[in-house]
């Protein structure tokens, strides 16, 4: 029972803390801007649901509610909410209503939640480097070509092991992770790679391949010099069926020694689906398993279903170096969020690449276990996502309020208040439905840990 409860707390508590704090900060942005402009604030609460404790101070009801998933602010005259108050409306109230404010004030009020989320990301990111953070080798290594998947776009373009990727389509590439991220977002596109080969700099055009389902792009380039350590076997895959476990080290395949991860992937491809005899090292003991590779039609290659375990590097900077590194990190994730959102709406990236509450809970749980700095870095990523995505002009997001205000200002005509209420409240249910769809997809992606936790809980309470 203790193990099940402990694992439950590691998932739920960090998730509630992170999401609760970030949503509360977002709503506080709207609240403080409204107060500065003397717009009447009816309610400002932490959490959702019925009141636990509340007190009216002046014209505003302050309090705490039981569901700690952020905050709630209600402004008088908010066009996205029905005005259900029975209290008489005075001429002063009409002047202080949100809809009665000049366009520039409304724009600031609507945008301030997102602005505060983005500001928090830039404020917190440097802390991770001042405290010190374990970064994956994948995140800090330069984009040097270690190996190339046979028959892949990179091989067809003439890319060679040892090449250093300097730019993609003119955009500087600072790490192997940035290169892979750029590829993931540009499936099927022809990209211009600027490469350094020895003392020469040359350009190669690579038309990226695309996986089916999530429409993720790839070139077939592998990172060099990483040990063949298994991060985890994928549930139901050939490796899991053969008994391969997390932290196993692949020593040899069919009697041929394996020194690096990319050597192993090359051997799997050259097997053409024939069974592989793999020698493993587990807890300083040697064992042998036989694995049957499977051909993945969406990736056009043979796989055995294992994830790579990436070594980490501890990074800690002084004040100015940490400030620059943190701000670059926040800027990088902001830019990536904007590009990803654009590709989602254009259909270049599948909605299946998105994560909802289940995915966020999984990330925050892993980050909390990894330490304060990793938890703060995930907070930075989610905060900048929350801020930017709220600016998308889709009701009921803040971006829709901003767009309507700009249209009204340009046309000098106000949309009917009832029409606004209907638009915002009806589209809320569409957005809720989409979030449920993403959540169900998350449940399928994170099925294994959820099922294992449920089994542990059932066993601990004595149900057979």
TIZASE-187450 format. One record per residue (C-alpha): x, y, z. Coordinates in steps of 0.02 Angstrom, whole numbers, padded with zeros to 5 digits, always signed. Example, Ala and Ser with C-alpha at 12.3 -4.5 7.8 and 13.67 -1.06 7.14 Angstrom:
REM TIZASE-187450
+00615-00225+00390 +00684-00053+00357 
END
This chain:
REM TIZASE-187450
+00000+00000+00000 +00143+00118+00042 +00227+00093-00127 +00066+00124-00221 +00028+00280-00118 +00207+00341-00137 +00203+00323-00327 +00032+00406-00332 +00098+00555-00232 +00251+00570-00344 +00134+00592-00493 -00008+00695-00420 +00078+00814-00298 +00210+00886-00419 +00076+00900-00554 -00044+00995-00440 +00093+01109-00376 +00159+01153-00548 -00005+01173-00639 -00088+01258-00491 +00051+01387-00474 +00061+01424-00661 -00126+01444-00688 -00139+01550-00530 +00001+01663-00595 -00092+01677-00761 -00253+01731-00677 -00158+01848-00561 -00095+01937-00717 -00274+01974-00771 -00320+02022-00591 -00179+02145-00561 -00202+02230-00731 -00389+02249-00697 -00354+02323-00526 -00227+02447-00598 -00356+02507-00725 -00495+02511-00592 -00601+02381-00681 -00722+02304-00555 -00658+02133-00498 -00799+02026-00427 -00704+01867-00380 -00522+01815-00361 -00494+01638-00296 -00360+01506-00284 -00429+01340-00345 -00598+01287-00412 -00759+01218-00340 -00859+01275-00188 -00780+01395-00065 -00674+01326+00077 -00645+01498+00149 -00686+01667+00074 -00703+01848+00125 -00766+02001+00034 -00644+02145+00045 -00715+02300-00035 -00799+02247-00197 -00698+02086-00223 -00731+01913-00152 -00565+01830-00108 -00546+01649-00055 -00484+01471-00074 -00572+01327-00163 -00535+01140-00147 -00474+01093-00323 -00296+01164-00329 -00281+01179-00518 -00245+01365-00525 -00348+01521-00499 -00506+01606-00553 -00541+01790-00583 -00711+01862-00629 -00721+02039-00696 -00880+02139-00706 -00933+02154-00888 -00827+02010-00952 -00904+01969-01123 -00864+01784-01105 -00975+01763-00951 -01159+01784-00921 -01198+01918-00793 -01307+01824-00667 -01296+01951-00526 -01459+02018-00454 -01373+02171-00381 -01422+02338-00459 -01295+02409-00581 -01246+02589-00547 -01183+02712-00678 -01010+02700-00597 -01015+02510-00618 -01057+02532-00802 -00906+02645-00823 -00794+02519-00733 -00857+02368-00831 -00729+02277-00937 -00826+02303-01099 -00831+02491-01067 -00642+02512-01063 -00542+02585-01207 -00463+02456-01323 -00284+02480-01259 -00335+02442-01079 -00432+02286-01129 -00285+02224-01233 -00168+02240-01083 -00292+02153-00966 -00320+02010-01089 -00134+01988-01126 -00066+02008-00950 -00096+01826-00900 +00010+01762-01044 +00140+01899-01017 +00160+01849-00834 +00179+01663-00880 +00315+01704-01006 +00400+01822-00883 +00402+01685-00751 +00485+01566-00875 +00624+01692-00909 +00643+01727-00722 +00653+01544-00669 +00761+01473-00810 +00926+01551-00750 +00900+01477-00576 +00919+01301-00648 +01094+01345-00709 +01143+01437-00550 +01091+01288-00443 +01160+01163-00568 +01066+01041-00678 +01096+00869-00752 +01081+00889-00940 +01068+00745-01060 +01220+00722-01173 +01093+00733-01313 +01051+00912-01257 +01229+00978-01241 +01326+00884-01376 +01355+00974-01541 +01262+00910-01695 +01399+00796-01758 +01353+00648-01867 +01397+00484-01783 +01315+00359-01900 +01187+00362-02040 +01040+00245-02062 +01063+00143-02223 +00945+00204-02359 +00897+00358-02258 +00879+00536-02328 +01048+00586-02253 +01138+00442-02339 +01055+00482-02506 +01110+00663-02488 +01291+00615-02462 +01308+00661-02278 +01456+00572-02197 +01498+00516-02019 +01601+00652-01935 +01511+00795-02023 +01460+00937-01906 +01288+01014-01939 +01309+01204-01922 +01142+01265-01989 +00977+01202-02057 +00891+01319-02180 +01002+01460-02118 +00955+01435-01934 +01103+01402-01820 +01104+01229-01737 +01182+01233-01563 +01155+01052-01509 +01107+00881-01571 +00938+00904-01487 +00904+01062-01587 +00943+00969-01748 +00826+00825-01705 +00688+00945-01650 +00701+01041-01814 +00687+00877-01910 +00537+00818-01809 +00440+00976-01856 +00479+00971-02042 +00425+00799-02101 +00429+00780-02290 +00515+00947-02320 +00676+00976-02413 +00798+01062-02294 +00968+01140-02329 +01102+01076-02209 +01261+01178-02189 +01398+01053-02144 +01578+01067-02089 +01683+00924-02156 +01863+00942-02100 +01914+01120-02147 +01778+01135-02281 +01602+01203-02264 +01472+01135-02386 +01285+01127-02409 +01177+00973-02439 +00990+00968-02473 +00900+00832-02376 +00718+00788-02402 +00665+00726-02231 +00567+00565-02215 +00408+00558-02110 +00340+00432-01987 +00157+00388-02003 +00037+00434-01864 +00129+00578-01779 +00205+00641-01944 +00376+00661-01865 +00520+00701-01981 +00691+00618-01978 +00852+00617-02080 +00929+00456-02018 +01073+00540-01926 +01129+00463-01761 +01230+00543-01621 +01409+00477-01606 +01502+00396-01464 +01360+00345-01346 +01367+00179-01254 +01236+00048-01303 +01138+00062-01139 +00952+00020-01137 +00842+00156-01064 +00691+00042-01067 +00614-00091-01178 +00450-00041-01260 +00300-00141-01194 +00259-00292-01302 +00408-00262-01417 +00535-00393-01472 +00663-00337-01340 +00537-00347-01197 +00480-00519-01254 +00661-00578-01258 +00687-00520-01078 +00793-00364-01107 +00776-00240-00962 +00816-00059-00923 +01002-00023-00892 +01059-00178-00989 +01216-00147-01090 +01230-00228-01261 +01402-00310-01272 +01390-00401-01438 +01269-00451-01576 +01293-00617-01668 +01468-00626-01594 +01521-00453-01655 +01571-00329-01519 +01464-00173-01496 +01548-00016-01429 +01421+00121-01471 +01233+00137-01491 +01241+00182-01675 +01342+00023-01711 +01201-00080-01635 +01066+00008-01739 +01167-00025-01896 +01180-00211-01854 +00992-00220-01825 +00960-00145-01998 +01084-00259-02084 +01001-00412-02006 +00854-00390-02128 +00739-00465-01997 +00843-00618-01954 +00850-00668-01768 +00990-00584-01670 +01091-00666-01532 +01128-00524-01412 +01252-00534-01268 +01206-00418-01125 +01288-00356-00967 +01169-00339-00819 +01231-00298-00644 +01408-00356-00690 +01341-00522-00755 +01335-00581-00936 +01182-00660-01016 +01125-00702-01192 +00954-00674-01272 +00884-00701-01446 +00783-00558-01519 +00675-00559-01676 +00678-00384-01758 +00515-00316-01825 +00496-00207-01980 +00409-00041-01946 +00320+00013-02103 +00298+00192-02042 +00487+00213-02015 +00543+00097-02156 +00667+00005-02045 +00691-00142-01927 +00673-00112-01740 +00684-00217-01583 +00589-00095-01471 +00714-00015-01352 +00744+00165-01300 +00919+00232-01280 +00985+00280-01109 +01075+00445-01131 +01219+00490-01016 +01204+00655-00922 +01320+00802-00893 +01310+00912-00738 +01308+01096-00786 +01326+01243-00665 +01364+01424-00713 +01403+01587-00627 +01281+01733-00625 +01303+01807-00800 +01334+01641-00888 +01182+01565-00801 +01075+01716-00844 +01120+01703-01029 +01099+01513-01033 +00931+01523-00943 +00863+01660-01055 +00920+01566-01209 +00831+01410-01144 +00668+01505-01116 +00686+01590-01286 +00718+01422-01370 +00561+01343-01295 +00457+01497-01337 +00512+01488-01519 +00484+01301-01525 +00307+01323-01454 +00264+01452-01587 +00332+01344-01729 +00246+01187-01664 +00079+01276-01645 +00090+01340-01823 +00128+01167-01890 -00014+01090-01789 -00140+01209-01867 -00070+01184-02041 -00077+00994-02020 +00111+00971-02039 +00120+00899-01863 -00013+00781-01794 -00116+00825-01640 -00053+00658-01571 +00113+00746-01535 +00024+00851-01403 +00012+00809-01218 -00132+00842-01099 -00145+00826-00910 -00086+00644-00908 +00069+00683-01010 +00108+00837-00905 +00086+00736-00745 +00208+00606-00809 +00337+00741-00853 +00321+00831-00686 +00334+00667-00590 +00495+00619-00678 +00564+00794-00656 +00523+00798-00470 +00616+00634-00445 +00765+00703-00543 +00785+00852-00426 +00740+01036-00405 +00829+01100-00561 +00746+00976-00678 +00576+01014-00600 +00605+01201-00625 +00656+01171-00807 +00493+01078-00840 +00404+01224-00755 +00491+01343-00876 +00436+01240-01027 +00254+01223-00970 +00245+01406-00917 +00303+01470-01085 +00184+01349-01172 +00038+01407-01065 +00077+01589-01102 +00099+01574-01290 -00043+01451-01323 -00163+01565-01229 -00128+01698-01360 -00199+01588-01500 -00357+01677-01564 -00477+01535-01525 -00618+01559-01399 -00613+01546-01250 -00426+01582-01250 -00359+01756-01215 -00305+01772-01396 -00488+01772-01450 -00524+01919-01333 -00374+02011-01405 -00429+01977-01586 -00608+02034-01555 -00546+02193-01468 -00432+02231-01616 -00576+02202-01740 -00693+02313-01639 -00559+02448-01630 -00525+02440-01818 -00709+02440-01869 -00766+02555-01727 -00914+02439-01700 -00940+02327-01550 -01001+02149-01567 -01164+02112-01479 -01129+02060-01298 -01248+01911-01307 -01164+01851-01468 -00995+01855-01380 -01065+01755-01234 -01134+01621-01351 -00971+01610-01450 -00860+01594-01298 -00970+01472-01202 -01005+01358-01351 -00823+01348-01406 -00773+01309-01227 -00856+01138-01247 -00767+01109-01413 -00600+01147-01331 -00646+01035-01185 -00687+00894-01307 -00518+00916-01393 -00428+00910-01225 -00520+00749-01182 -00463+00675-01349 -00281+00721-01310 -00301+00649-01135 -00365+00482-01201 -00216+00477-01320 -00101+00511-01172 -00180+00367-01077 -00137+00250-01220 +00042+00317-01228 +00068+00303-01040 -00033+00143-01023 +00107+00038-00951 +00148+00145-00796 -00037+00176-00763 -00078-00010-00772 +00072-00057-00664 +00023+00071-00532 -00158+00009-00533 -00099-00172-00511 +00013-00121-00367 -00129-00026-00283 -00252-00172-00303 -00125-00295-00236 -00082-00184-00087 -00262-00170-00029 -00288-00358-00041 -00401-00371-00194 -00365-00523-00302 
END
